[in-house]
Amino acid sequence: MQTGRDKKKAEKAAKKAEKEAAERAKEAELQKKLVEIFNDKQQKAQKESDVVNKLKQWLKNPPYKSTNRDMKVRFQSN
């Protein structure tokens, strides 16, 4: 027999698991998008014959996003 407190704990655990699953899905989608950007840049760089132009392709809009919360806070405050 479940008490009211047990039901609340179960609901809270279910909400937490759902939230974590949504965050994992969001992160997976982000990583997929970053891979697509990287592959696109790689193709554009390979098409260039000049080394400087290849470098320009790689440096234009870098596909990097840090998931480190400490780094995000530190750079946002500056």
Backbone hydrogen bonds, N-H to C=O, Kabsch-Sander energy under -0.5 kcal/mol:
donor,donor_aa,acceptor,acceptor_aa,energy
7,K,3,T,-2.0
8,K,4,G,-2.1
9,K,5,R,-2.2
10,A,6,D,-2.3
11,E,7,K,-2.5
12,K,8,K,-2.7
13,A,9,K,-2.5
14,A,10,A,-2.2
15,K,11,E,-2.4
16,K,12,K,-2.3
17,A,13,A,-2.4
18,E,14,A,-2.3
19,K,15,K,-2.5
20,E,16,K,-2.5
21,A,17,A,-2.2
22,A,18,E,-2.1
23,E,19,K,-2.2
24,R,20,E,-2.4
25,A,21,A,-2.2
26,K,22,A,-2.3
27,E,23,E,-2.5
28,A,24,R,-2.4
29,E,25,A,-2.2
30,L,26,K,-2.2
31,Q,27,E,-2.6
32,K,28,A,-2.2
33,K,29,E,-2.2
34,L,30,L,-2.3
35,V,31,Q,-2.0
36,E,32,K,-1.9
37,I,33,K,-2.3
38,F,34,L,-2.5
39,N,35,V,-2.7
40,D,36,E,-2.2
41,K,37,I,-2.5
42,Q,38,F,-2.5
43,Q,39,N,-2.1
44,K,40,D,-2.3
45,A,41,K,-2.6
46,Q,42,Q,-2.0
47,K,43,Q,-1.4
48,E,44,K,-0.9
54,K,50,D,-1.9
55,L,51,V,-2.3
56,K,52,V,-2.3
57,Q,53,N,-2.0
58,W,54,K,-1.8
59,L,55,L,-2.2
60,K,56,K,-1.3
61,N,59,L,-0.5
64,Y,62,P,-1.3
69,R,67,T,-0.7
72,K,68,N,-1.8
73,V,69,R,-2.3
74,R,70,D,-2.3
75,F,71,M,-2.3
76,Q,72,K,-1.9
77,S,73,V,-1.7
78,N,74,R,-0.6
